Amino acid sequence: MRHLIEIQDLSPAEIAILLQLADEIIARPADFRDSAARKKLATLFYEPSTRTRLSFEAAMLDLGGHVLGFADQGSSSASKGESVADTIRMVQCYADIIAMRHPKEGAPVVAARHASVPVINAGDGGHNHPTQTLTDLTTIHREFGHLDNLTIGLCGDLKFGRTVHSLAAAMCRYPGTHFVLISPKELCPPDYVTDMICQSGRSYEQVRAMEEVIPELDVLYMTRVQRERFFNEADYVRLKDSFILDVPKLAAAKKEMIVMHPLPRVNEISVTVDADPHARYFQQALYGKFIRMALILWLLEGA
């Protein structure tokens, strides 16, 4: 039984298999229309989500399967005090695979320990978001044709941003990766992220200004400052507009540089950037469906 709790659960070779399968699905979607016929995906979302939940549901439906679950813990028995372990024991009676988002770090680990069907972590607190990372890797690979020897700028909330933590963990495994960490000092990445980069033999630099590093980047990965992770509203208000990307700032970028964002955005990317040739964040969201289709098929085959 395979689960996906963090991106390190997949080897680079397995990631390559998933990327290739996603490419095949993009090229020949009709060939996969009934690949998960009569299979059921349970989406257990204890925390709000638009893109991740809908892309999982669209992925399963496009594979010919079915979807059940909840989009708010208030509409589940969690509101009555049911534990994650008991919820999983119950849901696995009705579904062949489970995608779960939870505000508490480690909740998907508990789920996997009690599951007899594959469990996919769809985001746990500020910790991991492995399917967003697969989405990011799909986007980068389709743009550049490879994942090595790239300079990746991670910008915004690097302290609480589970998407950047997962992406850093993934890109540390590819040779020649250089990270540029762009954030206010209050939102610097946790030590475990920079320690991981150093231990992998990759390099990084930390800067406070986006403009000074844009010319050297292959990828600029923007993130929002996450209001829901703050304990102090005043700190959020003070930091929420620390970095705003607009078209003039992109004038110095390489022609092939791409701008990515896990979405939703707030103010950190001007809407004028949407029409810029560097923008890839909406295409990135579309790729999320295809790589989740690939992951669901791969995990179901293993199960």
C-alpha positions in Angstrom: 0.0 0.0 0.0 1.4 3.3 -1.1 0.4 6.7 0.3 1.6 10.2 -0.6 2.2 12.2 2.6 5.2 14.3 1.6 7.0 14.7 -1.7 10.0 12.7 -0.3 7.7 9.6 -0.4 8.4 9.6 -4.2 11.8 8.9 -5.6 13.0 11.0 -8.5 12.5 8.0 -10.7 8.9 7.7 -9.6 8.3 11.4 -10.1 9.7 11.0 -13.6 7.1 8.2 -14.2 4.3 10.4 -13.0 5.4 13.3 -15.2 5.6 11.1 -18.2 2.1 9.7 -17.5 0.7 13.2 -17.1 2.3 14.1 -20.5 0.5 11.1 -22.0 -2.8 12.1 -20.4 -2.4 15.6 -21.8 -1.6 14.3 -25.3 -4.3 11.6 -25.4 -7.0 12.3 -22.8 -9.6 10.0 -24.5 -7.3 7.0 -23.9 -7.7 7.5 -20.1 -11.5 8.3 -20.0 -12.4 5.0 -18.3 -9.2 4.2 -16.5 -10.7 4.5 -13.0 -14.3 3.4 -13.9 -16.3 2.2 -10.9 -13.6 3.5 -8.5 -14.4 6.1 -5.9 -12.3 9.0 -4.5 -13.2 10.4 -1.1 -12.2 14.1 -0.7 -11.9 14.9 3.1 -11.3 18.7 3.3 -11.2 19.9 6.8 -9.9 23.3 5.5 -11.2 25.5 2.7 -9.9 24.8 -0.8 -10.9 25.6 -4.3 -8.2 24.5 -6.7 -6.9 21.4 -4.9 -10.4 20.0 -4.1 -11.9 20.8 -7.5 -8.8 19.5 -9.4 -8.9 16.2 -7.5 -12.6 15.9 -8.2 -12.2 16.8 -11.9 -9.2 14.4 -12.2 -11.3 11.5 -10.8 -14.3 12.3 -13.0 -12.1 12.6 -16.1 -10.8 9.1 -15.3 -14.4 7.8 -15.3 -14.5 7.4 -11.5 -16.8 8.9 -8.8 -16.3 11.4 -6.0 -17.7 11.6 -2.5 -16.7 13.5 0.6 -17.0 16.9 2.3 -15.6 20.4 1.7 -15.9 21.7 5.3 -15.3 19.9 8.6 -18.5 21.5 9.9 -20.5 19.3 7.6 -18.7 16.2 8.7 -18.7 14.2 12.0 -15.5 16.0 13.0 -17.9 18.7 14.2 -19.2 16.1 16.7 -15.7 15.2 17.9 -14.9 12.3 15.6 -11.2 11.6 15.4 -9.3 11.5 12.1 -8.5 7.8 12.7 -12.2 6.9 13.1 -13.1 9.0 10.1 -10.6 7.2 7.9 -11.7 3.8 9.2 -15.2 4.7 8.2 -14.5 6.3 4.8 -12.3 3.5 3.6 -15.4 1.3 3.7 -16.9 3.4 0.9 -13.9 4.6 -1.2 -10.9 3.2 -3.1 -8.6 6.2 -2.5 -8.7 9.2 -0.2 -7.5 12.8 -0.6 -7.3 14.7 2.7 -6.6 18.3 3.7 -6.3 19.2 7.3 -5.2 22.3 9.2 -3.1 20.3 11.7 0.4 19.2 10.6 0.7 15.4 10.7 -3.0 14.6 10.4 -2.5 12.8 7.1 0.2 10.6 8.8 -2.4 9.5 11.3 -4.8 8.9 8.5 -2.3 6.7 6.6 -1.6 4.6 9.6 -5.3 3.6 9.9 -6.1 3.3 6.2 -6.4 0.2 4.0 -6.7 2.4 0.9 -4.2 4.9 -0.5 -4.2 8.3 1.3 -3.0 11.5 -0.5 -2.1 14.5 1.6 -3.8 17.5 0.0 -2.1 19.9 2.4 -1.6 19.7 6.2 -1.2 23.1 8.0 2.0 24.8 7.1 3.8 21.5 6.6 3.4 19.7 3.3 1.5 19.9 0.0 2.9 17.2 -2.2 0.4 17.3 -5.0 0.9 21.0 -5.4 4.6 20.2 -5.7 3.9 17.6 -8.4 1.9 20.3 -10.1 4.8 22.7 -9.9 7.3 20.1 -11.2 4.9 19.3 -14.1 4.8 23.0 -15.0 8.6 23.5 -14.8 9.3 20.3 -16.7 6.9 21.1 -19.5 8.4 24.6 -19.8 12.1 23.7 -19.6 12.2 20.0 -20.5 14.2 19.2 -17.4 14.4 19.8 -13.7 18.1 20.3 -13.1 20.4 23.3 -13.2 17.7 25.9 -12.6 17.6 29.0 -10.4 14.4 29.0 -8.4 13.2 32.2 -6.7 10.8 31.6 -3.8 9.1 34.8 -2.9 6.7 35.9 -0.1 5.6 33.9 2.9 8.4 31.3 3.2 7.8 30.7 6.9 4.2 29.3 6.7 4.1 28.4 3.0 3.7 24.7 2.7 3.9 24.9 -1.0 7.4 26.4 -1.0 8.6 23.9 1.7 7.5 21.0 -0.4 8.9 22.5 -3.7 12.3 23.1 -2.0 12.4 19.5 -0.8 11.7 18.3 -4.3 14.1 20.5 -6.1 16.9 19.7 -3.6 17.1 16.3 -5.3 18.0 17.7 -8.7 21.6 18.7 -9.5 22.5 22.3 -10.1 19.5 23.8 -8.3 20.1 27.2 -6.8 17.5 28.8 -4.5 16.9 32.5 -4.1 14.8 33.1 -1.0 13.0 36.4 -1.1 11.0 37.4 2.0 10.8 39.9 4.9 12.9 38.7 7.8 9.7 37.8 9.8 8.7 35.4 7.0 12.0 33.7 6.3 11.9 29.9 5.8 12.2 27.7 8.9 15.6 26.4 9.7 14.7 22.9 8.6 14.2 24.1 5.1 17.6 25.9 4.8 19.3 23.0 6.6 17.7 20.6 4.0 19.1 22.7 1.2 22.6 22.7 2.7 22.6 19.0 3.5 21.6 18.3 -0.1 24.6 20.1 -1.5 22.5 22.7 -3.2 23.0 26.4 -2.8 20.8 29.3 -1.7 20.9 33.0 -1.0 18.5 35.1 1.0 17.5 38.6 -0.1 14.9 41.2 0.9 14.3 42.9 -2.6 12.7 41.1 -5.5 14.0 43.5 -8.2 17.7 42.8 -7.6 17.5 39.1 -8.3 14.8 38.9 -11.1 17.4 38.9 -13.9 19.1 35.7 -12.6 15.9 33.6 -12.2 14.5 30.8 -14.3 11.4 30.5 -12.1 9.8 33.1 -9.9 7.5 31.3 -7.5 5.2 33.9 -5.8 3.2 33.1 -2.7 0.6 35.0 -0.7 1.0 36.0 2.9 -1.4 33.6 4.6 -3.7 35.4 6.9 -5.0 32.1 8.3 -1.5 31.2 9.7 -1.1 34.4 11.7 -1.9 34.7 15.4 -1.7 38.4 15.3 -3.8 40.4 12.9 -1.5 43.5 13.1 1.5 41.4 11.9 -0.5 40.2 9.0 -1.6 43.7 8.0 2.0 44.9 8.3 3.4 42.1 6.1 0.7 41.3 3.6 1.9 43.6 0.8 5.7 43.0 1.3 6.1 42.0 -2.3 4.0 42.9 -5.3 4.9 41.8 -8.7 4.0 44.0 -11.7 4.9 44.2 -15.3 7.7 46.8 -14.9 9.5 44.5 -12.5 9.5 41.8 -15.2 11.3 44.0 -17.7 14.7 42.7 -16.6 13.7 39.0 -16.5 15.1 36.4 -18.9 12.9 35.8 -21.9 12.3 32.2 -20.8 11.7 33.0 -17.1 8.3 31.8 -15.8 6.1 33.2 -13.0 4.3 30.6 -10.9 1.9 30.9 -8.0 0.0 28.1 -6.2 -3.0 30.4 -5.9 -5.1 32.0 -4.6 -3.4 35.3 -5.1 -4.4 38.4 -3.1 -2.2 41.5 -4.0 1.1 39.9 -4.6 0.7 39.7 -8.4 -0.9 42.5 -10.3 -3.6 41.5 -12.7 -1.7 43.2 -15.4 0.9 40.4 -15.2 -1.8 37.9 -16.3 -1.3 38.8 -20.0 2.5 38.9 -19.7 4.3 36.1 -21.6 6.1 35.1 -18.3 2.9 34.3 -16.5 2.2 30.5 -16.0 0.0 30.3 -12.9 -3.3 29.6 -14.6 -1.7 27.0 -16.8 -0.1 25.6 -13.7 -3.5 25.2 -12.2 -4.6 23.2 -15.3 -1.6 21.0 -15.0 -2.7 20.2 -11.5 -5.6 18.2 -12.8 -3.5 16.1 -15.1 -0.8 15.2 -12.6 -3.4 14.3 -10.1 -5.0 12.0 -12.7 -1.6 10.4 -13.1 -1.1 10.0 -9.3 -4.6 8.5 -8.8 -4.0 5.9 -11.5 -0.5 5.1 -10.1 -1.7 4.7 -6.5 -4.8 2.7 -7.5 -2.6 0.4 -9.6 -0.3 -0.1 -6.5 -3.3 -0.7 -4.3 
